[in-house]
Amino acid sequence: MWTVFWFHPATMSTLLLLLLLSNLCRLGQSMSREEKLKLRNQVVEMFDHAYSNYMDHAYPADELMPLTCRGRVRGLEPSRGDVDDALGKFSLTLIDTLDTLVLLNKTTEFEEAVRRVLTDVRLDNDIVVSVFETNIRVLGGLLGGHSMAVMLKDTGYHMQWYQDELLHMAKDVGLRLLPAFNTSSGLPYPRVNLKHGIRGPESRTGTETDTCTACAGTIILEFAALSRFTGDPVFEVHARRALDFLWEKRQRNSNLVGTTINIHSGEWVRRDSGVGAGIDSYYEYLLKAYILLGDDLFLQRFNIHYASIMKYISQPPLLLDVHIHKPLLPARTWMDSLLAFFPGLQVLKGDIRPAIETHEMLYQVTKKHNFLPEAFTTDFRVHWAQHPLRPEFAESTYFLYKATKDPYYLEVGRTVLDNLNRFARVPCGFAAMKDVRTGSHEDRMDSFFLAEMFKYLFLLFAEEEDLTFNVEDYIFTTEAHLLPLSLSTAPHAPSPPANTTSEEELDDSNFDWTCPNTRLLFPDPAFPRNLRDPIRSAVDKSCPRPAIHREPGMGRPPLRAQDFMANNPDHLELLRRMGVSLIHLKDGRVQLVQHATQAVSAVAAEDGMRFMQEMMELSSQQQKEQLPPRAVQIVSHPFFGRVVLTSGPAQFGTDLSKSITGVRGFVTVAEPYSGCAELSNAAFVQGRIALLQRGQCMFAEKARHIMKAGAIGGIVIDDNEGSSSDTAPLFQMAGDGRNTDDVTLPLLFLFYKEGNILLEALKEYREVEVLLSDKARDRASIFKGKPLPGILLESRMDVQEEKEDCSTDQTSPVPAATLDQSHVRTMEQDESAPHNEEVTPEEDVGPAIKRNPEPEEEPEVDKDSSRKSVEAMMADWREDLEAFQQMEDEL
């Protein structure tokens, strides 16, 4: 059994529990041959629906737009950013689908498709494309098509006219990608111009400095296959060089790699490490390169990486990113959908138990949202709501069924089919999900949907006699293209000396030098069920619990959730005995994971289960007592109260809801920024509001340190990049389990997006004054009795002051969302105020306002520029004001 949740130490105000909800006692029942045939035929019908609509409405465009029934041509449709780098005006979907046609026994359609590719597709387009996507989709698609064409030709029934034309095209693509590898490191540029390469202004690329690990490390299968098919070693040499460089740059203590690397210096740009987006297929290609090419070096490297993944990243069934230099410190508390491939890779490795556990977790997410969201939290909440019909979950489902023969995975596949037909099918194909919560669609059907999804689903339900060739003779690339294992014996360039891996680093006794035979792995279909059942029993309330008897030798009463303190050594020892492990997170929270099998006894394990249940109930009770949001209002030049940042409260310190005026002051960054030690810039912090970074210590500890320095308030800024009050629930800061009555200043919390606004303002204007309050104040209250900023009066509109306002003057709000119809107004203007160019007196905006040093005859230019700058910022900040109002209304 296991249970996992995240909480703030002592108060556990943001407790999350991961529940895998399923029927405990339902046993897998075998699926009849007729039912499998029906589902197999359904897969073929769905493929026909998608493929025929692409050919009818989109070809020769790269992809189908299924909602508008037309092709997506790059340059004719609004840019989608990096996503469009996969499109090169080379009929991407048709090339990506070639070997799918053969696998689904559509040899006539395959032959016609090959003729179309040879006749219609041009590869010399003046267009910048992704090296990674072009390699796995176009080069891989052409090589997979060539493999199928050769196989069919050898049977003597089809493709008798074929003379390696697809291989010649594949080599053309490879040569067009080679200029990207012209770097000192050997890592490829992320993009290349198909016609002009990298160098020169006409290429419109070659200035990038960073690439993702997967982008540089997912080349070897296609490039090595191309070299061995053609006899030209240059492609395999470049792919090996890139892999060698990534291996050399791994973090030597953790043996993990980061997500993004500088292609020139080899420095890690992003040092978070996981098995999802940005890294995923790097690990996949190390193992598959060994399988395809037979080079032991690849297996050595994979095994070293895999041991570190299982040590640091894997928390079955979770796979959580960590920092490569501090691998015990999680980098984030959510997972992305691309990691769904990993259970399938674990099957190839032969490590079935964690594969079953992680896949089961992913299945629960799928059942909850119909599809895997692009990213989701550890308690199954949506983090990113899109789903572009990714095939990774279906891929792992197929491999697990192949390894276990458990009919449970056939039912999982049926669920995938049903959800695709119910929620994604449209008249012109299948549309990606824009939001899995609402079921809204996006006008998008990526080529990988046809290249991968239908292959794995067909193979899941097909019998051996349904296949025209033996898939065991091939390996799937990351795009599910088929490359023959016979390439391992093809002529190739000799491998480089094995000096890139020192002998001292390798422990050969831990290596598996053969790949598992999936047909013989698990003759007993009950094995995977036995792994899933404990997961379900941990959360299934219908399962009876044994009577509790105290363990004679334990000598202590069971630990209660309300008494637990994360910094109490005795409590930590009790957790250990109950099979509960604790990990301190970078963001100040703590992760608890229970493995009942690690408890000292069955009774201790039962105590652990009760402890976790109490934590759930305690969290539920505390969430009902949540405080409303607070406001951080920037009142200095050039904002003058118009910018209101939604902030979370603290459960200690000054209660701003009881303060009429709030707390107003200039902000300054604490040193150290974490606020977890005595401040070195206390003299500068005194009398100001300190800015602090989230993490490394308790919030109350931060508050005490800035209080000691003489601060009048504090703002904690989230360090999780991309977090925003737009998408995240209200966050309130907990105490540290001790009496916090000594904290007498207000402490507020800003998510990353809102905090970055404040930091950028401080960087630009040096002195930034804010008002901390329970809700945004109207402008008349902020500037009552003081001259009003003239810049705000030039675009005013007269409105009647509401009864609750302090001022009786006629005022006009600058367009922005109001936060409370009866009490809150943002940036109202006093028509009786003078039209001053600058704000006076200085104490209203701070002593260090930027003055315009240019001659007096140009003030209008600078004023207009300032106004435009404010208006541009307001466009982004209005949504924050609306989010604040929405959160306030909900509470």
Sequence and secondary structure as in RCSB ss.txt:
>XXXX:A:sequence
MWTVFWFHPATMSTLLLLLLLSNLCRLGQSMSREEKLKLRNQVVEMFDHAYSNYMDHAYPADELMPLTCRGRVRG
LEPSRGDVDDALGKFSLTLIDTLDTLVLLNKTTEFEEAVRRVLTDVRLDNDIVVSVFETNIRVLGGLLGGHSMAV
MLKDTGYHMQWYQDELLHMAKDVGLRLLPAFNTSSGLPYPRVNLKHGIRGPESRTGTETDTCTACAGTIILEFAA
LSRFTGDPVFEVHARRALDFLWEKRQRNSNLVGTTINIHSGEWVRRDSGVGAGIDSYYEYLLKAYILLGDDLFLQ
RFNIHYASIMKYISQPPLLLDVHIHKPLLPARTWMDSLLAFFPGLQVLKGDIRPAIETHEMLYQVTKKHNFLPEA
FTTDFRVHWAQHPLRPEFAESTYFLYKATKDPYYLEVGRTVLDNLNRFARVPCGFAAMKDVRTGSHEDRMDSFFL
AEMFKYLFLLFAEEEDLTFNVEDYIFTTEAHLLPLSLSTAPHAPSPPANTTSEEELDDSNFDWTCPNTRLLFPDP
AFPRNLRDPIRSAVDKSCPRPAIHREPGMGRPPLRAQDFMANNPDHLELLRRMGVSLIHLKDGRVQLVQHATQAV
SAVAAEDGMRFMQEMMELSSQQQKEQLPPRAVQIVSHPFFGRVVLTSGPAQFGTDLSKSITGVRGFVTVAEPYSG
CAELSNAAFVQGRIALLQRGQCMFAEKARHIMKAGAIGGIVIDDNEGSSSDTAPLFQMAGDGRNTDDVTLPLLFL
FYKEGNILLEALKEYREVEVLLSDKARDRASIFKGKPLPGILLESRMDVQEEKEDCSTDQTSPVPAATLDQSHVR
TMEQDESAPHNEEVTPEEDVGPAIKRNPEPEEEPEVDKDSSRKSVEAMMADWREDLEAFQQMEDEL
>XXXX:A:secstr
 EEEEEE TTT TT EE      SS       HHHHHHHHHHHHHHHHHHHHHHHHHTTTSSEEETTTTEEE BT
TB   GGGGGG  SS HHHHHHHHHHHHTT HHHHHHHHHHHHHH  S  S EEEHHHIIIIIIHHHHHHHHHHH
HHHHHTSS TT  SHHHHHHHHHHHHHGGGG SSSS   SEEETTTBSSSGGG      EEEHHHHHS HHHHHH
HHHHHS THHHHHHHHHHHHHHHTSBTTTTB  SEEETTT  EEE EE SSTTTHHHHHHHHHHHHHH  HHHHH
HHHHHHHHIIIIIEETTEE  EESSSTTSBS SEEEGGGGGHHHHHHHHT HHHHHHHHHHHHHHHHHHSS  SE
EETTS EEE  B    HHHHHHHHHHHHH  THHHHHHHHHHHHIIIIIEETTEE EEEETTTTEEES B HHII
IIIHHHHHHHH  GGG SS GGGEEE TT  EEEGGGGGS       GGGS GGG  GGG   S   TTTS S T
HHHHHHHHHHHHTT TTS        TTT S    GGG  TT HHHHHHHHHTTEEEEE TTS EEEEEEGGGSS
SHHHHHHHHHHHHHHHHHHHHHHHT    EEEEE STTTTT EEEEEB BSSS  GGG SS EEEEEEE SSTT 
 S  TTHHHHTTSEEEEES SS HHHHHHHHHHTT SEEEEE  STT  TTTS    B   SS  TT  S EEEE
 HHHHHHHHHHHHHHS  EEEEESS   HHHHTTTS   GGGSTT   B   TTSS  S EEE S   SBTTTB 
SSEEETTS   SS SSGGGT TT     S TT HHHHHHHHHHHHHHHHHHHHHHHHHHHHHHHH 
